[in-house]
Amino acid sequence: MSVRDMNGNPKIWEKLTWEDMSSEEQELWSALGWRQYTWNRNEAPASADKSWNDLTASEQNAARGLGFSPALWDSFEDE
């Protein structure tokens, strides 16, 4: 399974458990600091509080791989 298309709606990720994700999706979220136990408990890593410009290059690449644009990343709030 590849990375699903969120079609501009990042809230799709909130509906998934870690186990629901493909290995590629888990790898991309891991690059953003998420782990199975933090994802399933909704304990956001430091990257969740960063603006796009404050993400590292590898974090930006992971976010892009998940379907985030800079504007979408900056407008999305972890709830």
PQR file with spaces between the fields and no chain letter, atoms N, CA, C, O and H, PARSE charges and radii, in Angstrom:
ATOM       1  N    MET     1       0.850   -1.185    0.000 -0.4000 1.5000
ATOM       2  CA   MET     1       0.000    0.000    0.000 -0.0000 2.0000
ATOM       3  C    MET     1       0.887    1.236    0.000  0.5500 1.7000
ATOM       4  O    MET     1       1.910    1.279    0.683 -0.5500 1.4000
ATOM       5  N    SER     2       0.495    2.216   -0.752 -0.4000 1.5000
ATOM       6  CA   SER     2       1.266    3.452   -0.805 -0.0000 2.0000
ATOM       7  C    SER     2       0.642    4.488    0.129  0.5500 1.7000
ATOM       8  O    SER     2      -0.225    4.171    0.944 -0.5500 1.4000
ATOM       9  H    SER     2      -0.337    2.181   -1.307  0.4000 1.0000
ATOM      10  N    VAL     3       1.095    5.716   -0.006 -0.4000 1.5000
ATOM      11  CA   VAL     3       0.580    6.797    0.824 -0.0000 2.0000
ATOM      12  C    VAL     3      -0.770    7.247    0.266  0.5500 1.7000
ATOM      13  O    VAL     3      -0.897    7.532   -0.925 -0.5500 1.4000
ATOM      14  H    VAL     3       1.799    5.974   -0.668  0.4000 1.0000
ATOM      15  N    ARG     4      -1.762    7.306    1.130 -0.4000 1.5000
ATOM      16  CA   ARG     4      -3.096    7.716    0.668 -0.0000 2.0000
ATOM      17  C    ARG     4      -3.134    9.205    0.359  0.5500 1.7000
ATOM      18  O    ARG     4      -2.355    9.978    0.917 -0.5500 1.4000
ATOM      19  H    ARG     4      -1.659    7.074    2.098  0.4000 1.0000
ATOM      20  N    ASP     5      -4.025    9.605   -0.518 -0.4000 1.5000
ATOM      21  CA   ASP     5      -4.206   11.000   -0.905 -0.0000 2.0000
ATOM      22  C    ASP     5      -5.205   11.632    0.052  0.5500 1.7000
ATOM      23  O    ASP     5      -6.350   11.188    0.148 -0.5500 1.4000
ATOM      24  H    ASP     5      -4.658    8.978   -0.971  0.4000 1.0000
ATOM      25  N    MET     6      -4.772   12.662    0.754 -0.4000 1.5000
ATOM      26  CA   MET     6      -5.680   13.289    1.708 -0.0000 2.0000
ATOM      27  C    MET     6      -6.574   14.325    1.046  0.5500 1.7000
ATOM      28  O    MET     6      -7.451   14.889    1.700 -0.5500 1.4000
ATOM      29  H    MET     6      -3.842   13.022    0.676  0.4000 1.0000
ATOM      30  N    ASN     7      -6.365   14.589   -0.251 -0.4000 1.5000
ATOM      31  CA   ASN     7      -7.223   15.517   -1.002 -0.0000 2.0000
ATOM      32  C    ASN     7      -7.417   16.850   -0.284  0.5500 1.7000
ATOM      33  O    ASN     7      -8.527   17.380   -0.237 -0.5500 1.4000
ATOM      34  H    ASN     7      -5.653   14.131   -0.782  0.4000 1.0000
ATOM      35  N    GLY     8      -6.340   17.386    0.272 -0.4000 1.5000
ATOM      36  CA   GLY     8      -6.401   18.679    0.948 -0.0000 2.0000
ATOM      37  C    GLY     8      -7.070   18.658    2.310  0.5500 1.7000
ATOM      38  O    GLY     8      -7.298   19.714    2.899 -0.5500 1.4000
ATOM      39  H    GLY     8      -5.438   16.956    0.234  0.4000 1.0000
ATOM      40  N    ASN     9      -7.388   17.472    2.822 -0.4000 1.5000
ATOM      41  CA   ASN     9      -8.057   17.358    4.116 -0.0000 2.0000
ATOM      42  C    ASN     9      -7.186   16.575    5.096  0.5500 1.7000
ATOM      43  O    ASN     9      -7.293   15.351    5.173 -0.5500 1.4000
ATOM      44  H    ASN     9      -7.202   16.614    2.344  0.4000 1.0000
ATOM      45  N    PRO    10      -6.322   17.267    5.846 -0.5600 1.5000
ATOM      46  CA   PRO    10      -5.422   16.559    6.760  0.2800 2.0000
ATOM      47  C    PRO    10      -6.130   15.859    7.908  0.5500 1.7000
ATOM      48  O    PRO    10      -5.513   15.049    8.600 -0.5500 1.4000
ATOM      49  N    LYS    11      -7.397   16.145    8.129 -0.4000 1.5000
ATOM      50  CA   LYS    11      -8.122   15.487    9.224 -0.0000 2.0000
ATOM      51  C    LYS    11      -8.304   13.993    8.980  0.5500 1.7000
ATOM      52  O    LYS    11      -8.667   13.259    9.899 -0.5500 1.4000
ATOM      53  H    LYS    11      -7.899   16.803    7.567  0.4000 1.0000
ATOM      54  N    ILE    12      -8.054   13.530    7.740 -0.4000 1.5000
ATOM      55  CA   ILE    12      -8.161   12.083    7.498 -0.0000 2.0000
ATOM      56  C    ILE    12      -7.178   11.322    8.373  0.5500 1.7000
ATOM      57  O    ILE    12      -7.450   10.196    8.789 -0.5500 1.4000
ATOM      58  H    ILE    12      -7.760   14.127    6.994  0.4000 1.0000
ATOM      59  N    TRP    13      -6.025   11.945    8.652 -0.4000 1.5000
ATOM      60  CA   TRP    13      -5.010   11.263    9.462 -0.0000 2.0000
ATOM      61  C    TRP    13      -5.490   11.045   10.885  0.5500 1.7000
ATOM      62  O    TRP    13      -5.115   10.058   11.518 -0.5500 1.4000
ATOM      63  H    TRP    13      -5.804   12.859    8.313  0.4000 1.0000
ATOM      64  N    GLU    14      -6.317   11.954   11.399 -0.4000 1.5000
ATOM      65  CA   GLU    14      -6.789   11.848   12.780 -0.0000 2.0000
ATOM      66  C    GLU    14      -7.696   10.640   12.994  0.5500 1.7000
ATOM      67  O    GLU    14      -7.870   10.180   14.122 -0.5500 1.4000
ATOM      68  H    GLU    14      -6.621   12.756   10.884  0.4000 1.0000
ATOM      69  N    LYS    15      -8.265   10.134   11.920 -0.4000 1.5000
ATOM      70  CA   LYS    15      -9.201    9.014   12.029 -0.0000 2.0000
ATOM      71  C    LYS    15      -8.505    7.660   11.997  0.5500 1.7000
ATOM      72  O    LYS    15      -9.144    6.625   12.185 -0.5500 1.4000
ATOM      73  H    LYS    15      -8.124   10.508   11.004  0.4000 1.0000
ATOM      74  N    LEU    16      -7.206    7.665   11.760 -0.4000 1.5000
ATOM      75  CA   LEU    16      -6.461    6.420   11.606 -0.0000 2.0000
ATOM      76  C    LEU    16      -5.646    6.088   12.850  0.5500 1.7000
ATOM      77  O    LEU    16      -5.102    6.977   13.506 -0.5500 1.4000
ATOM      78  H    LEU    16      -6.687    8.506   11.608  0.4000 1.0000
ATOM      79  N    THR    17      -5.569    4.810   13.163 -0.4000 1.5000
ATOM      80  CA   THR    17      -4.601    4.374   14.163 -0.0000 2.0000
ATOM      81  C    THR    17      -3.283    4.128   13.433  0.5500 1.7000
ATOM      82  O    THR    17      -3.250    4.077   12.203 -0.5500 1.4000
ATOM      83  H    THR    17      -6.010    4.088   12.630  0.4000 1.0000
ATOM      84  N    TRP    18      -2.227    3.980   14.172 -0.4000 1.5000
ATOM      85  CA   TRP    18      -0.920    3.687   13.586 -0.0000 2.0000
ATOM      86  C    TRP    18      -0.991    2.414   12.746  0.5500 1.7000
ATOM      87  O    TRP    18      -0.399    2.327   11.670 -0.5500 1.4000
ATOM      88  H    TRP    18      -2.254    4.021   15.171  0.4000 1.0000
ATOM      89  N    GLU    19      -1.716    1.445   13.253 -0.4000 1.5000
ATOM      90  CA   GLU    19      -1.820    0.154   12.580 -0.0000 2.0000
ATOM      91  C    GLU    19      -2.589    0.245   11.266  0.5500 1.7000
ATOM      92  O    GLU    19      -2.412   -0.600   10.389 -0.5500 1.4000
ATOM      93  H    GLU    19      -2.197    1.516   14.127  0.4000 1.0000
ATOM      94  N    ASP    20      -3.444    1.262   11.119 -0.4000 1.5000
ATOM      95  CA   ASP    20      -4.205    1.460    9.884 -0.0000 2.0000
ATOM      96  C    ASP    20      -3.332    1.970    8.744  0.5500 1.7000
ATOM      97  O    ASP    20      -3.699    1.852    7.575 -0.5500 1.4000
ATOM      98  H    ASP    20      -3.588    1.948   11.832  0.4000 1.0000
ATOM      99  N    MET    21      -2.182    2.534    9.081 -0.4000 1.5000
ATOM     100  CA   MET    21      -1.326    3.157    8.070 -0.0000 2.0000
ATOM     101  C    MET    21      -0.410    2.149    7.391  0.5500 1.7000
ATOM     102  O    MET    21      -0.042    1.122    7.961 -0.5500 1.4000
ATOM     103  H    MET    21      -1.883    2.630   10.031  0.4000 1.0000
ATOM     104  N    SER    22      -0.057    2.480    6.152 -0.4000 1.5000
ATOM     105  CA   SER    22       0.917    1.663    5.426 -0.0000 2.0000
ATOM     106  C    SER    22       2.300    1.894    6.027  0.5500 1.7000
ATOM     107  O    SER    22       2.501    2.850    6.777 -0.5500 1.4000
ATOM     108  H    SER    22      -0.356    3.314    5.689  0.4000 1.0000
ATOM     109  N    SER    23       3.237    1.037    5.706 -0.4000 1.5000
ATOM     110  CA   SER    23       4.604    1.211    6.212 -0.0000 2.0000
ATOM     111  C    SER    23       5.206    2.511    5.686  0.5500 1.7000
ATOM     112  O    SER    23       5.984    3.158    6.387 -0.5500 1.4000
ATOM     113  H    SER    23       3.073    0.261    5.097  0.4000 1.0000
ATOM     114  N    GLU    24       4.854    2.901    4.461 -0.4000 1.5000
ATOM     115  CA   GLU    24       5.360    4.174    3.918 -0.0000 2.0000
ATOM     116  C    GLU    24       4.820    5.354    4.719  0.5500 1.7000
ATOM     117  O    GLU    24       5.558    6.290    5.025 -0.5500 1.4000
ATOM     118  H    GLU    24       4.222    2.376    3.891  0.4000 1.0000
ATOM     119  N    GLU    25       3.535    5.308    5.057 -0.4000 1.5000
ATOM     120  CA   GLU    25       2.943    6.387    5.848 -0.0000 2.0000
ATOM     121  C    GLU    25       3.574    6.444    7.235  0.5500 1.7000
ATOM     122  O    GLU    25       3.880    7.527    7.734 -0.5500 1.4000
ATOM     123  H    GLU    25       2.936    4.547    4.809  0.4000 1.0000
ATOM     124  N    GLN    26       3.768    5.298    7.853 -0.4000 1.5000
ATOM     125  CA   GLN    26       4.413    5.258    9.169 -0.0000 2.0000
ATOM     126  C    GLN    26       5.824    5.834    9.101  0.5500 1.7000
ATOM     127  O    GLN    26       6.249    6.556   10.004 -0.5500 1.4000
ATOM     128  H    GLN    26       3.520    4.418    7.448  0.4000 1.0000
ATOM     129  N    GLU    27       6.539    5.519    8.043 -0.4000 1.5000
ATOM     130  CA   GLU    27       7.902    6.036    7.884 -0.0000 2.0000
ATOM     131  C    GLU    27       7.899    7.557    7.762  0.5500 1.7000
ATOM     132  O    GLU    27       8.735    8.229    8.367 -0.5500 1.4000
ATOM     133  H    GLU    27       6.194    4.933    7.310  0.4000 1.0000
ATOM     134  N    LEU    28       6.970    8.099    6.990 -0.4000 1.5000
ATOM     135  CA   LEU    28       6.886    9.554    6.832 -0.0000 2.0000
ATOM     136  C    LEU    28       6.504   10.229    8.146  0.5500 1.7000
ATOM     137  O    LEU    28       7.094   11.245    8.515 -0.5500 1.4000
ATOM     138  H    LEU    28       6.291    7.553    6.499  0.4000 1.0000
ATOM     139  N    TRP    29       5.530    9.680    8.847 -0.4000 1.5000
ATOM     140  CA   TRP    29       5.158   10.253   10.140 -0.0000 2.0000
ATOM     141  C    TRP    29       6.295   10.112   11.150  0.5500 1.7000
ATOM     142  O    TRP    29       6.488   10.989   11.992 -0.5500 1.4000
ATOM     143  H    TRP    29       5.051    8.855    8.547  0.4000 1.0000
ATOM     144  N    SER    30       7.037    9.027   11.070 -0.4000 1.5000
ATOM     145  CA   SER    30       8.194    8.845   11.963 -0.0000 2.0000
ATOM     146  C    SER    30       9.235    9.928   11.735  0.5500 1.7000
ATOM     147  O    SER    30       9.870   10.392   12.682 -0.5500 1.4000
ATOM     148  H    SER    30       6.880    8.315   10.386  0.4000 1.0000
ATOM     149  N    ALA    31       9.413   10.333   10.478 -0.4000 1.5000
ATOM     150  CA   ALA    31      10.366   11.407   10.167 -0.0000 2.0000
ATOM     151  C    ALA    31       9.932   12.728   10.792  0.5500 1.7000
ATOM     152  O    ALA    31      10.746   13.629   10.992 -0.5500 1.4000
ATOM     153  H    ALA    31       8.897    9.956    9.709  0.4000 1.0000
ATOM     154  N    LEU    32       8.645   12.833   11.097 -0.4000 1.5000
ATOM     155  CA   LEU    32       8.119   14.029   11.758 -0.0000 2.0000
ATOM     156  C    LEU    32       8.090   13.869   13.281  0.5500 1.7000
ATOM     157  O    LEU    32       7.604   14.749   13.992 -0.5500 1.4000
ATOM     158  H    LEU    32       7.983   12.101   10.934  0.4000 1.0000
ATOM     159  N    GLY    33       8.608   12.750   13.773 -0.4000 1.5000
ATOM     160  CA   GLY    33       8.736   12.547   15.212 -0.0000 2.0000
ATOM     161  C    GLY    33       7.669   11.685   15.851  0.5500 1.7000
ATOM     162  O    GLY    33       7.713   11.442   17.057 -0.5500 1.4000
ATOM     163  H    GLY    33       9.002   12.035   13.195  0.4000 1.0000
ATOM     164  N    TRP    34       6.709   11.218   15.065 -0.4000 1.5000
ATOM     165  CA   TRP    34       5.651   10.375   15.612 -0.0000 2.0000
ATOM     166  C    TRP    34       6.131    8.944   15.761  0.5500 1.7000
ATOM     167  O    TRP    34       6.958    8.473   14.980 -0.5500 1.4000
ATOM     168  H    TRP    34       6.673   11.415   14.086  0.4000 1.0000
ATOM     169  N    ARG    35       5.615    8.259   16.758 -0.4000 1.5000
ATOM     170  CA   ARG    35       5.847    6.838   16.973 -0.0000 2.0000
ATOM     171  C    ARG    35       4.493    6.198   17.248  0.5500 1.7000
ATOM     172  O    ARG    35       3.517    6.903   17.506 -0.5500 1.4000
ATOM     173  H    ARG    35       4.943    8.642   17.393  0.4000 1.0000
ATOM     174  N    GLN    36       4.422    4.905   17.199 -0.4000 1.5000
ATOM     175  CA   GLN    36       3.140    4.225   17.398 -0.0000 2.0000
ATOM     176  C    GLN    36       2.468    4.661   18.697  0.5500 1.7000
ATOM     177  O    GLN    36       1.284    4.997   18.702 -0.5500 1.4000
ATOM     178  H    GLN    36       5.214    4.332   16.989  0.4000 1.0000
ATOM     179  N    TYR    37       3.210    4.656   19.787 -0.4000 1.5000
ATOM     180  CA   TYR    37       2.600    4.985   21.080 -0.0000 2.0000
ATOM     181  C    TYR    37       2.182    6.445   21.164  0.5500 1.7000
ATOM     182  O    TYR    37       1.178    6.750   21.807 -0.5500 1.4000
ATOM     183  H    TYR    37       4.172    4.383   19.783  0.4000 1.0000
ATOM     184  N    THR    38       2.921    7.360   20.535 -0.4000 1.5000
ATOM     185  CA   THR    38       2.508    8.767   20.580 -0.0000 2.0000
ATOM     186  C    THR    38       1.330    9.016   19.648  0.5500 1.7000
ATOM     187  O    THR    38       0.435    9.798   19.970 -0.5500 1.4000
ATOM     188  H    THR    38       3.737    7.112   20.013  0.4000 1.0000
ATOM     189  N    TRP    39       1.327    8.353   18.492 -0.4000 1.5000
ATOM     190  CA   TRP    39       0.218    8.525   17.543 -0.0000 2.0000
ATOM     191  C    TRP    39      -1.095    8.048   18.167  0.5500 1.7000
ATOM     192  O    TRP    39      -2.094    8.767   18.151 -0.5500 1.4000
ATOM     193  H    TRP    39       2.054    7.718   18.230  0.4000 1.0000
ATOM     194  N    ASN    40      -1.085    6.862   18.703 -0.4000 1.5000
ATOM     195  CA   ASN    40      -2.315    6.289   19.246 -0.0000 2.0000
ATOM     196  C    ASN    40      -2.795    7.003   20.506  0.5500 1.7000
ATOM     197  O    ASN    40      -3.956    6.866   20.892 -0.5500 1.4000
ATOM     198  H    ASN    40      -0.273    6.278   18.716  0.4000 1.0000
ATOM     199  N    ARG    41      -1.920    7.755   21.142 -0.4000 1.5000
ATOM     200  CA   ARG    41      -2.306    8.540   22.324 -0.0000 2.0000
ATOM     201  C    ARG    41      -2.479   10.017   21.987  0.5500 1.7000
ATOM     202  O    ARG    41      -2.790   10.826   22.861 -0.5500 1.4000
ATOM     203  H    ARG    41      -0.977    7.866   20.829  0.4000 1.0000
ATOM     204  N    ASN    42      -2.275   10.365   20.715 -0.4000 1.5000
ATOM     205  CA   ASN    42      -2.355   11.749   20.241 -0.0000 2.0000
ATOM     206  C    ASN    42      -1.432   12.672   21.037  0.5500 1.7000
ATOM     207  O    ASN    42      -1.818   13.778   21.417 -0.5500 1.4000
ATOM     208  H    ASN    42      -2.022    9.707   20.005  0.4000 1.0000
ATOM     209  N    GLU    43      -0.213   12.203   21.280 -0.4000 1.5000
ATOM     210  CA   GLU    43       0.813   12.995   21.955 -0.0000 2.0000
ATOM     211  C    GLU    43       1.751   13.535   20.883  0.5500 1.7000
ATOM     212  O    GLU    43       2.691   12.858   20.467 -0.5500 1.4000
ATOM     213  H    GLU    43       0.101   11.305   20.971  0.4000 1.0000
ATOM     214  N    ALA    44       1.489   14.743   20.449 -0.4000 1.5000
ATOM     215  CA   ALA    44       2.196   15.318   19.311 -0.0000 2.0000
ATOM     216  C    ALA    44       3.667   15.597   19.610  0.5500 1.7000
ATOM     217  O    ALA    44       4.009   16.048   20.703 -0.5500 1.4000
ATOM     218  H    ALA    44       0.725   15.293   20.787  0.4000 1.0000
ATOM     219  N    PRO    45       4.534   15.327   18.632 -0.5600 1.5000
ATOM     220  CA   PRO    45       5.954   15.648   18.776  0.2800 2.0000
ATOM     221  C    PRO    45       6.185   17.138   18.517  0.5500 1.7000
ATOM     222  O    PRO    45       5.263   17.866   18.151 -0.5500 1.4000
ATOM     223  N    ALA    46       7.410   17.571   18.708 -0.4000 1.5000
ATOM     224  CA   ALA    46       7.761   18.983   18.539 -0.0000 2.0000
ATOM     225  C    ALA    46       7.437   19.506   17.143  0.5500 1.7000
ATOM     226  O    ALA    46       7.089   20.678   16.992 -0.5500 1.4000
ATOM     227  H    ALA    46       8.160   16.979   19.005  0.4000 1.0000
ATOM     228  N    SER    47       7.545   18.663   16.126 -0.4000 1.5000
ATOM     229  CA   SER    47       7.294   19.130   14.758 -0.0000 2.0000
ATOM     230  C    SER    47       5.872   19.645   14.579  0.5500 1.7000
ATOM     231  O    SER    47       5.634   20.495   13.721 -0.5500 1.4000
ATOM     232  H    SER    47       7.828   17.712   16.249  0.4000 1.0000
ATOM     233  N    ALA    48       4.929   19.158   15.361 -0.4000 1.5000
ATOM     234  CA   ALA    48       3.531   19.576   15.226 -0.0000 2.0000
ATOM     235  C    ALA    48       3.341   21.048   15.572  0.5500 1.7000
ATOM     236  O    ALA    48       2.392   21.680   15.107 -0.5500 1.4000
ATOM     237  H    ALA    48       5.122   18.467   16.058  0.4000 1.0000
ATOM     238  N    ASP    49       4.236   21.593   16.383 -0.4000 1.5000
ATOM     239  CA   ASP    49       4.132   22.996   16.784 -0.0000 2.0000
ATOM     240  C    ASP    49       4.978   23.926   15.925  0.5500 1.7000
ATOM     241  O    ASP    49       4.997   25.135   16.153 -0.5500 1.4000
ATOM     242  H    ASP    49       5.007   21.080   16.760  0.4000 1.0000
ATOM     243  N    LYS    50       5.673   23.374   14.947 -0.4000 1.5000
ATOM     244  CA   LYS    50       6.540   24.186   14.094 -0.0000 2.0000
ATOM     245  C    LYS    50       5.788   24.705   12.876  0.5500 1.7000
ATOM     246  O    LYS    50       4.924   24.024   12.324 -0.5500 1.4000
ATOM     247  H    LYS    50       5.657   22.391   14.761  0.4000 1.0000
ATOM     248  N    SER    51       6.132   25.924   12.468 -0.4000 1.5000
ATOM     249  CA   SER    51       5.635   26.408   11.181 -0.0000 2.0000
ATOM     250  C    SER    51       6.433   25.703   10.086  0.5500 1.7000
ATOM     251  O    SER    51       7.489   25.131   10.354 -0.5500 1.4000
ATOM     252  H    SER    51       6.834   26.478   12.917  0.4000 1.0000
ATOM     253  N    TRP    52       5.936   25.744    8.881 -0.4000 1.5000
ATOM     254  CA   TRP    52       6.612   25.084    7.759 -0.0000 2.0000
ATOM     255  C    TRP    52       8.070   25.518    7.663  0.5500 1.7000
ATOM     256  O    TRP    52       8.959   24.685    7.485 -0.5500 1.4000
ATOM     257  H    TRP    52       5.078   26.209    8.664  0.4000 1.0000
ATOM     258  N    ASN    53       8.314   26.820    7.781 -0.4000 1.5000
ATOM     259  CA   ASN    53       9.678   27.339    7.633 -0.0000 2.0000
ATOM     260  C    ASN    53      10.611   26.888    8.745  0.5500 1.7000
ATOM     261  O    ASN    53      11.831   26.929    8.582 -0.5500 1.4000
ATOM     262  H    ASN    53       7.592   27.496    7.925  0.4000 1.0000
ATOM     263  N    ASP    54      10.059   26.461    9.868 -0.4000 1.5000
ATOM     264  CA   ASP    54      10.880   25.985   10.980 -0.0000 2.0000
ATOM     265  C    ASP    54      11.137   24.483   10.935  0.5500 1.7000
ATOM     266  O    ASP    54      11.955   23.971   11.699 -0.5500 1.4000
ATOM     267  H    ASP    54       9.068   26.428   10.000  0.4000 1.0000
ATOM     268  N    LEU    55      10.437   23.768   10.037 -0.4000 1.5000
ATOM     269  CA   LEU    55      10.696   22.337    9.879 -0.0000 2.0000
ATOM     270  C    LEU    55      12.060   22.129    9.233  0.5500 1.7000
ATOM     271  O    LEU    55      12.496   22.949    8.425 -0.5500 1.4000
ATOM     272  H    LEU    55       9.772   24.185    9.417  0.4000 1.0000
ATOM     273  N    THR    56      12.724   21.053    9.580 -0.4000 1.5000
ATOM     274  CA   THR    56      13.977   20.710    8.907 -0.0000 2.0000
ATOM     275  C    THR    56      13.652   20.269    7.482  0.5500 1.7000
ATOM     276  O    THR    56      12.492   20.020    7.151 -0.5500 1.4000
ATOM     277  H    THR    56      12.369   20.388   10.237  0.4000 1.0000
ATOM     278  N    ALA    57      14.669   20.176    6.651 -0.4000 1.5000
ATOM     279  CA   ALA    57      14.455   19.730    5.269 -0.0000 2.0000
ATOM     280  C    ALA    57      13.845   18.334    5.233  0.5500 1.7000
ATOM     281  O    ALA    57      12.962   18.069    4.417 -0.5500 1.4000
ATOM     282  H    ALA    57      15.611   20.378    6.919  0.4000 1.0000
ATOM     283  N    SER    58      14.302   17.439    6.104 -0.4000 1.5000
ATOM     284  CA   SER    58      13.744   16.081    6.104 -0.0000 2.0000
ATOM     285  C    SER    58      12.301   16.081    6.602  0.5500 1.7000
ATOM     286  O    SER    58      11.485   15.296    6.119 -0.5500 1.4000
ATOM     287  H    SER    58      15.019   17.655    6.767  0.4000 1.0000
ATOM     288  N    GLU    59      11.976   16.947    7.557 -0.4000 1.5000
ATOM     289  CA   GLU    59      10.589   17.056    8.020 -0.0000 2.0000
ATOM     290  C    GLU    59       9.691   17.611    6.916  0.5500 1.7000
ATOM     291  O    GLU    59       8.568   17.143    6.728 -0.5500 1.4000
ATOM     292  H    GLU    59      12.639   17.585    7.949  0.4000 1.0000
ATOM     293  N    GLN    60      10.191   18.610    6.186 -0.4000 1.5000
ATOM     294  CA   GLN    60       9.414   19.154    5.068 -0.0000 2.0000
ATOM     295  C    GLN    60       9.181   18.092    3.995  0.5500 1.7000
ATOM     296  O    GLN    60       8.082   17.991    3.451 -0.5500 1.4000
ATOM     297  H    GLN    60      11.104   18.990    6.338  0.4000 1.0000
ATOM     298  N    ASN    61      10.198   17.312    3.694 -0.4000 1.5000
ATOM     299  CA   ASN    61      10.042   16.246    2.698 -0.0000 2.0000
ATOM     300  C    ASN    61       9.007   15.220    3.149  0.5500 1.7000
ATOM     301  O    ASN    61       8.196   14.759    2.346 -0.5500 1.4000
ATOM     302  H    ASN    61      11.091   17.394    4.136  0.4000 1.0000
ATOM     303  N    ALA    62       9.035   14.866    4.422 -0.4000 1.5000
ATOM     304  CA   ALA    62       8.052   13.914    4.948 -0.0000 2.0000
ATOM     305  C    ALA    62       6.649   14.507    4.877  0.5500 1.7000
ATOM     306  O    ALA    62       5.704   13.830    4.471 -0.5500 1.4000
ATOM     307  H    ALA    62       9.694   15.240    5.074  0.4000 1.0000
ATOM     308  N    ALA    63       6.518   15.758    5.267 -0.4000 1.5000
ATOM     309  CA   ALA    63       5.203   16.413    5.224 -0.0000 2.0000
ATOM     310  C    ALA    63       4.678   16.476    3.793  0.5500 1.7000
ATOM     311  O    ALA    63       3.498   16.223    3.551 -0.5500 1.4000
ATOM     312  H    ALA    63       7.285   16.308    5.597  0.4000 1.0000
ATOM     313  N    ARG    64       5.546   16.812    2.850 -0.4000 1.5000
ATOM     314  CA   ARG    64       5.144   16.820    1.432 -0.0000 2.0000
ATOM     315  C    ARG    64       4.697   15.433    0.988  0.5500 1.7000
ATOM     316  O    ARG    64       3.708   15.288    0.270 -0.5500 1.4000
ATOM     317  H    ARG    64       6.504   17.018    3.046  0.4000 1.0000
ATOM     318  N    GLY    65       5.435   14.419    1.422 -0.4000 1.5000
ATOM     319  CA   GLY    65       5.090   13.048    1.067 -0.0000 2.0000
ATOM     320  C    GLY    65       3.728   12.628    1.588  0.5500 1.7000
ATOM     321  O    GLY    65       3.079   11.751    1.020 -0.5500 1.4000
ATOM     322  H    GLY    65       6.239   14.537    2.005  0.4000 1.0000
ATOM     323  N    LEU    66       3.300   13.258    2.670 -0.4000 1.5000
ATOM     324  CA   LEU    66       1.991   12.966    3.253 -0.0000 2.0000
ATOM     325  C    LEU    66       0.886   13.826    2.643  0.5500 1.7000
ATOM     326  O    LEU    66      -0.290   13.647    2.959 -0.5500 1.4000
ATOM     327  H    LEU    66       3.828   13.970    3.132  0.4000 1.0000
ATOM     328  N    GLY    67       1.266   14.758    1.770 -0.4000 1.5000
ATOM     329  CA   GLY    67       0.276   15.579    1.080 -0.0000 2.0000
ATOM     330  C    GLY    67       0.148   17.000    1.579  0.5500 1.7000
ATOM     331  O    GLY    67      -0.728   17.739    1.128 -0.5500 1.4000
ATOM     332  H    GLY    67       2.222   14.903    1.514  0.4000 1.0000
ATOM     333  N    PHE    68       1.010   17.397    2.508 -0.4000 1.5000
ATOM     334  CA   PHE    68       0.944   18.761    3.022 -0.0000 2.0000
ATOM     335  C    PHE    68       1.682   19.725    2.108  0.5500 1.7000
ATOM     336  O    PHE    68       2.772   19.421    1.623 -0.5500 1.4000
ATOM     337  H    PHE    68       1.721   16.797    2.875  0.4000 1.0000
ATOM     338  N    SER    69       1.094   20.872    1.878 -0.4000 1.5000
ATOM     339  CA   SER    69       1.775   22.005    1.264 -0.0000 2.0000
ATOM     340  C    SER    69       2.191   22.913    2.422  0.5500 1.7000
ATOM     341  O    SER    69       1.714   22.728    3.542 -0.5500 1.4000
ATOM     342  H    SER    69       0.208   21.119    2.272  0.4000 1.0000
ATOM     343  N    PRO    70       3.065   23.884    2.179 -0.5600 1.5000
ATOM     344  CA   PRO    70       3.407   24.801    3.270  0.2800 2.0000
ATOM     345  C    PRO    70       2.171   25.483    3.871  0.5500 1.7000
ATOM     346  O    PRO    70       2.046   25.572    5.093 -0.5500 1.4000
ATOM     347  N    ALA    71       1.272   25.957    3.027 -0.4000 1.5000
ATOM     348  CA   ALA    71       0.075   26.648    3.528 -0.0000 2.0000
ATOM     349  C    ALA    71      -0.822   25.703    4.320  0.5500 1.7000
ATOM     350  O    ALA    71      -1.361   26.082    5.360 -0.5500 1.4000
ATOM     351  H    ALA    71       1.374   25.884    2.035  0.4000 1.0000
ATOM     352  N    LEU    72      -0.980   24.487    3.837 -0.4000 1.5000
ATOM     353  CA   LEU    72      -1.829   23.521    4.533 -0.0000 2.0000
ATOM     354  C    LEU    72      -1.221   23.136    5.877  0.5500 1.7000
ATOM     355  O    LEU    72      -1.937   23.016    6.871 -0.5500 1.4000
ATOM     356  H    LEU    72      -0.541   24.179    2.993  0.4000 1.0000
ATOM     357  N    TRP    73       0.095   22.941    5.912 -0.4000 1.5000
ATOM     358  CA   TRP    73       0.767   22.617    7.174 -0.0000 2.0000
ATOM     359  C    TRP    73       0.556   23.734    8.192  0.5500 1.7000
ATOM     360  O    TRP    73       0.216   23.478    9.347 -0.5500 1.4000
ATOM     361  H    TRP    73       0.677   23.038    5.105  0.4000 1.0000
ATOM     362  N    ASP    74       0.761   24.974    7.752 -0.4000 1.5000
ATOM     363  CA   ASP    74       0.658   26.108    8.671 -0.0000 2.0000
ATOM     364  C    ASP    74      -0.774   26.374    9.125  0.5500 1.7000
ATOM     365  O    ASP    74      -0.981   26.967   10.184 -0.5500 1.4000
ATOM     366  H    ASP    74       1.037   25.182    6.814  0.4000 1.0000
ATOM     367  N    SER    75      -1.755   25.950    8.349 -0.4000 1.5000
ATOM     368  CA   SER    75      -3.146   26.203    8.729 -0.0000 2.0000
ATOM     369  C    SER    75      -3.750   25.064    9.543  0.5500 1.7000
ATOM     370  O    SER    75      -4.804   25.224   10.159 -0.5500 1.4000
ATOM     371  H    SER    75      -1.587   25.468    7.489  0.4000 1.0000
ATOM     372  N    PHE    76      -3.081   23.914    9.543 -0.4000 1.5000
ATOM     373  CA   PHE    76      -3.621   22.757   10.251 -0.0000 2.0000
ATOM     374  C    PHE    76      -3.243   22.814   11.713  0.5500 1.7000
ATOM     375  O    PHE    76      -2.075   23.001   12.054 -0.5500 1.4000
ATOM     376  H    PHE    76      -2.225   23.784    9.042  0.4000 1.0000
ATOM     377  N    GLU    77      -4.222   22.655   12.572 -0.4000 1.5000
ATOM     378  CA   GLU    77      -3.963   22.659   14.012 -0.0000 2.0000
ATOM     379  C    GLU    77      -4.171   21.267   14.558  0.5500 1.7000
ATOM     380  O    GLU    77      -5.159   20.606   14.236 -0.5500 1.4000
ATOM     381  H    GLU    77      -5.171   22.504   12.296  0.4000 1.0000
ATOM     382  N    ASP    78      -3.250   20.823   15.378 -0.4000 1.5000
ATOM     383  CA   ASP    78      -3.412   19.537   16.049 -0.0000 2.0000
ATOM     384  C    ASP    78      -4.449   19.706   17.146  0.5500 1.7000
ATOM     385  O    ASP    78      -4.295   20.525   18.052 -0.5500 1.4000
ATOM     386  H    ASP    78      -2.448   21.360   15.639  0.4000 1.0000
ATOM     387  N    GLU    79      -5.496   18.923   17.047 -0.4000 1.5000
ATOM     388  CA   GLU    79      -6.581   19.066   18.030 -0.0000 2.0000
ATOM     389  C    GLU    79      -6.545   17.962   19.049  0.5500 1.7000
ATOM     390  O    GLU    79      -7.384   17.925   19.949 -0.5500 1.4000
ATOM     391  H    GLU    79      -5.622   18.258   16.311  0.4000 1.0000
